Amino acid sequence: MDTPTLLGHLENGTGPLTLPRGGTLCWDDADFHRAAYTDDPEGYALLGLAPGVAPWQRARVLLQILAASQAGLDDATRATLARTARVLTLALPPGHVITVLLGLRRLRANHKHTTRTALRFVLEHPAADALIAARRPALVDCFEHALGKATARGCARRVADGDTGSDYLQRRLLRFLTAPATALPRVRALYPARPGEAADPSTTGTPGTQNTPGTQGAAGAPGPHEPALTVDAVRERPQTVTATNRGDIAATLVHLYRGGPAEDLYVALNGYLGTAAAAFPRFEGTLALVLDASASMRGHGEREWAVLSQAAALRMLLSQVCARLEVIEVGGDERAPRGATDLAMGVLDALGTAPDLVAVVSDGYENLFPGDLARVVATLPRAGVTTPVVFCHAMFTGGDDLTLRRPAPALPQRGFWHQDDFAELLPWMFGHCAAGGPWLRDTLRARLDLLDHRAARLLDRSAA
């Protein structure tokens, strides 16, 4: 399965996973996820952590990872899947994870890695106490599916009797956990009465008791409905978009283009650019960038320089990330945009540099020969050209109307208007070419390392 198709599906998403009472798990794209996992288990899991993936799609990735057997996988791949599962159980809303674990019960899927993930979620999640208070029956079902009902209740009886480390408990429960001292009191909380006996009505979730869903955990712990770990950076979108509040790089460029103090602005620009580029590994392929520098990119009034500054910010970032970047400007240039837009000729010139990927960056107003780009793109395969071409829409806001700004509808297209969009734009771009495969995997592995480190610190604080 090609990366852009999988990434697009994960970002756009579908509805939530549902578990009808007494019915089967409603998972409308199960075959899609199963095929993607079979094709590349590690790459599939890593893409589940890509910026911009929909929460319910991340839940599906977790479900697929836990439902599938790991027989035949090497140790490195198994370790990646385990770390991804741990991150996802903390990064998703707990209700999503509970749905996944109950879905595994309906699917009768249980492997050692499934058991380990389920037990650690039920007993070691930072909000486990609040979750048990709010959704104890569901968590009991998850606990008993992970161990088997008889084994789970046998462990619970021993814990209730004061057992903290017998051979029975070690072999059947403790070996799956990382913080038994924290987990064992929660086993007792799952079974307020001895397993098999009637529970005290005051501890079974009656409204107004300690099991009310709004119950919070320990001080500083997340609530029972909140993700414990933030995966995607929180994006603060301004209520009113201006030319200078769309990211630091673009804002600095706007001030430069408008005649601000060049020396100070260039110092600031280099700092912002270095910080942004540090988030990405080196792309060892060749990217040909067709940069629209026509008159329409400059804009006018309050929007003057806004769109072109964001396109220039992307160009500058790519110059830091790419081992070889070929820039083909059409119209004028960044500092003096002028003339009409001839994107088709720009693409042909870009292909002449023998790149791994051609990216067109434009506001979409093709006003020299309308329809020319579409005709050229349609002709390329017949001429034996296999180099992928993508179209990046430079926009003023995320809500721009692009109806009349799609000069080549057949091209893969994605819009951007803020510097924060680069975190999703670059993986999408490089995912279209073979040379981008290693770059994308390195990017997502680094992201997993960072998130897993945060998860470990979070769990350590919770267990302390």
Backbone hydrogen bonds, N-H to C=O, Kabsch-Sander energy under -0.5 kcal/mol:
donor,donor_aa,acceptor,acceptor_aa,energy
6,L,2,D,-1.9
7,L,3,T,-3.3
8,G,4,P,-2.7
9,H,5,T,-2.0
10,L,6,L,-2.4
11,E,7,L,-2.0
12,N,8,G,-2.5
13,G,9,H,-2.5
18,T,26,C,-1.2
23,G,20,P,-2.4
26,C,18,T,-2.8
27,W,25,L,-1.0
30,A,27,W,-1.4
33,H,29,D,-2.1
34,R,30,A,-2.7
35,A,31,D,-2.3
36,A,32,F,-2.1
37,Y,33,H,-2.4
38,T,34,R,-2.4
39,D,35,A,-2.0
40,D,36,A,-1.7
44,Y,40,D,-2.7
45,A,41,P,-2.2
46,L,42,E,-2.5
47,L,43,G,-2.1
48,G,44,Y,-1.1
48,G,45,A,-0.6
49,L,46,L,-1.8
50,A,47,L,-1.5
53,V,50,A,-1.5
54,A,10,L,-2.2
57,Q,54,A,-0.6
58,R,54,A,-2.2
59,A,55,P,-2.1
60,R,56,W,-1.5
61,V,57,Q,-2.2
62,L,58,R,-2.4
63,L,59,A,-2.5
64,Q,60,R,-2.7
65,I,61,V,-2.6
66,L,62,L,-2.3
67,A,63,L,-2.2
68,A,64,Q,-1.9
73,L,70,Q,-1.9
78,R,74,D,-2.2
79,A,75,D,-2.4
80,T,76,A,-2.0
81,L,77,T,-2.5
82,A,78,R,-2.5
83,R,79,A,-2.4
84,T,80,T,-2.5
85,A,81,L,-2.4
86,R,82,A,-2.2
87,V,83,R,-2.3
88,L,84,T,-2.7
89,T,85,A,-2.2
90,L,86,R,-1.0
90,L,87,V,-0.6
91,A,87,V,-2.3
92,L,88,L,-2.0
96,H,93,P,-1.4
97,V,93,P,-1.5
98,I,94,P,-2.6
99,T,95,G,-2.0
100,V,96,H,-2.0
101,L,97,V,-2.7
102,L,98,I,-2.6
103,G,99,T,-2.2
104,L,100,V,-2.1
105,R,101,L,-1.4
106,R,102,L,-1.9
107,L,103,G,-2.3
108,R,104,L,-0.5
108,R,105,R,-0.7
109,A,104,L,-2.5
110,N,108,R,-0.6
115,T,111,H,-2.9
116,R,112,K,-2.5
117,T,113,H,-1.9
118,A,114,T,-2.6
119,L,115,T,-2.6
120,R,116,R,-2.1
121,F,117,T,-1.9
122,V,118,A,-2.6
123,L,119,L,-2.6
124,E,120,R,-1.9
125,H,121,F,-1.0
128,A,125,H,-2.6
131,L,127,A,-2.7
132,I,128,A,-2.9
133,A,129,D,-2.0
134,A,130,A,-1.9
135,R,131,L,-3.5
136,R,132,I,-0.7
139,L,135,R,-2.2
140,V,136,R,-2.6
141,D,137,P,-1.9
142,C,138,A,-2.0
143,F,139,L,-2.8
144,E,140,V,-2.8
145,H,141,D,-2.0
146,A,142,C,-2.1
147,L,143,F,-1.7
148,G,144,E,-2.0
152,A,148,G,-3.1
153,R,149,K,-2.5
154,G,150,A,-2.1
155,C,151,T,-2.6
156,A,152,A,-2.3
157,R,153,R,-2.3
158,R,154,G,-1.9
159,V,155,C,-2.5
160,A,156,A,-2.5
161,D,157,R,-1.5
162,G,159,V,-1.6
163,D,158,R,-2.8
170,Q,166,S,-2.7
171,R,167,D,-2.5
172,R,168,Y,-1.8
173,L,169,L,-2.3
174,L,169,L,-2.4
175,R,170,Q,-1.6
176,F,173,L,-1.8
177,L,174,L,-1.5
182,T,179,A,-0.9
183,A,179,A,-2.1
184,L,180,P,-2.6
186,R,182,T,-0.6
186,R,183,A,-0.7
187,V,183,A,-1.4
188,R,184,L,-1.7
189,A,185,P,-1.5
190,L,186,R,-1.6
191,Y,187,V,-1.0
197,E,194,R,-2.7
203,T,200,D,-2.5
204,T,201,P,-1.2
206,T,201,P,-0.5
209,T,206,T,-2.0
212,T,209,T,-1.5
215,T,212,T,-2.7
221,A,218,A,-2.5
226,E,223,G,-1.2
228,A,90,L,-1.7
229,L,90,L,-2.0
231,V,229,L,-0.6
236,E,234,V,-0.6
237,R,235,R,-1.0
241,V,239,Q,-0.5
243,A,302,E,-0.5
245,N,242,T,-0.9
246,R,247,G,-0.5
251,A,247,G,-2.2
252,T,248,D,-2.2
253,L,249,I,-2.2
254,V,250,A,-2.3
255,H,251,A,-1.9
256,L,252,T,-2.0
257,Y,253,L,-3.2
258,R,254,V,-1.8
259,G,256,L,-1.8
260,G,255,H,-2.8
262,A,260,G,-0.7
265,L,261,P,-2.1
266,Y,262,A,-2.7
267,V,263,E,-1.7
268,A,264,D,-2.1
269,L,265,L,-2.8
270,N,266,Y,-2.4
271,G,267,V,-1.6
272,Y,268,A,-2.5
273,L,269,L,-2.6
274,G,270,N,-2.3
275,T,271,G,-2.0
276,A,272,Y,-2.1
277,A,273,L,-2.6
278,A,274,G,-1.6
279,A,276,A,-1.1
280,F,277,A,-1.9
283,F,321,V,-2.8
284,E,282,R,-0.7
287,L,324,R,-2.3
288,A,357,L,-2.7
289,L,287,L,-0.6
289,L,326,E,-3.5
290,V,288,A,-0.6
290,V,359,A,-2.7
291,L,289,L,-0.9
291,L,328,I,-2.0
292,D,290,V,-0.6
292,D,361,V,-2.6
293,A,291,L,-0.6
293,A,330,V,-2.8
295,A,339,G,-2.2
297,M,294,S,-1.2
298,R,294,S,-0.5
298,R,295,A,-1.1
299,G,295,A,-0.8
303,R,300,H,-1.7
304,E,301,G,-1.5
305,W,298,R,-4.0
306,A,303,R,-1.9
307,V,303,R,-0.6
308,L,297,M,-1.2
309,S,305,W,-2.2
310,Q,306,A,-1.5
311,A,307,V,-2.1
312,A,308,L,-2.8
313,A,309,S,-2.1
314,L,310,Q,-1.9
315,R,311,A,-2.1
316,M,312,A,-2.6
317,L,313,A,-2.2
318,L,314,L,-2.6
319,S,315,R,-1.7
320,Q,316,M,-1.0
320,Q,317,L,-0.8
321,V,317,L,-1.6
322,C,318,L,-2.9
323,A,283,F,-2.9
324,R,285,G,-1.0
326,E,287,L,-2.7
327,V,325,L,-0.6
328,I,289,L,-3.1
328,I,326,E,-0.5
329,E,327,V,-0.6
330,V,291,L,-2.2
332,G,293,A,-1.5
332,G,330,V,-0.9
333,D,336,A,-0.9
338,R,293,A,-1.7
342,D,340,A,-0.6
346,G,342,D,-1.3
347,V,343,L,-2.4
348,L,344,A,-2.1
349,D,345,M,-2.4
350,A,346,G,-2.3
351,L,347,V,-2.5
352,G,348,L,-1.1
353,T,350,A,-1.8
354,A,351,L,-1.5
356,D,286,T,-2.4
357,L,286,T,-1.3
358,V,388,P,-2.3
359,A,288,A,-2.6
360,V,390,V,-2.8
361,V,290,V,-3.1
361,V,359,A,-0.5
362,S,360,V,-0.6
362,S,392,C,-1.9
366,E,364,G,-1.2
367,N,365,Y,-1.0
368,L,341,T,-1.2
369,F,341,T,-0.5
372,D,369,F,-2.5
374,A,407,P,-0.7
375,R,371,G,-1.9
376,V,372,D,-2.4
377,V,373,L,-2.8
378,A,374,A,-2.1
379,T,375,R,-1.3
380,L,376,V,-1.6
382,R,379,T,-0.5
383,A,379,T,-1.3
383,A,380,L,-0.8
384,G,381,P,-1.5
385,V,380,L,-2.4
386,T,384,G,-0.6
390,V,358,V,-2.5
391,F,412,P,-2.9
392,C,360,V,-3.8
393,H,391,F,-0.6
393,H,414,R,-2.5
394,A,362,S,-2.4
394,A,392,C,-0.6
395,M,393,H,-0.6
395,M,416,F,-2.4
400,D,397,T,-1.3
402,L,400,D,-0.7
405,R,402,L,-1.9
411,L,408,A,-2.0
414,R,391,F,-1.9
416,F,393,H,-2.5
419,Q,246,R,-1.5
421,D,418,H,-1.6
422,F,419,Q,-1.7
423,A,420,D,-1.1
424,E,421,D,-1.1
425,L,421,D,-2.5
426,L,422,F,-2.3
428,W,424,E,-1.5
429,M,425,L,-2.6
430,F,426,L,-2.7
431,G,427,P,-1.6
432,H,429,M,-1.7
433,C,430,F,-1.5
436,G,433,C,-1.1
437,G,434,A,-1.4
439,W,435,A,-0.7
440,L,436,G,-2.9
441,R,437,G,-2.4
442,D,438,P,-2.6
443,T,439,W,-2.5
444,L,440,L,-2.4
445,R,441,R,-2.4
446,A,442,D,-2.3
447,R,443,T,-1.9
448,L,444,L,-2.5
449,D,445,R,-2.7
450,L,446,A,-2.1
451,L,447,R,-2.6
452,D,448,L,-3.2
453,H,449,D,-2.0
454,R,450,L,-2.0
455,A,451,L,-2.5
456,A,452,D,-2.5
457,R,453,H,-2.1
458,L,454,R,-2.3
459,L,455,A,-2.5
460,D,456,A,-2.3
461,R,457,R,-2.3
462,S,458,L,-1.9
463,A,459,L,-2.2
464,A,460,D,-1.2
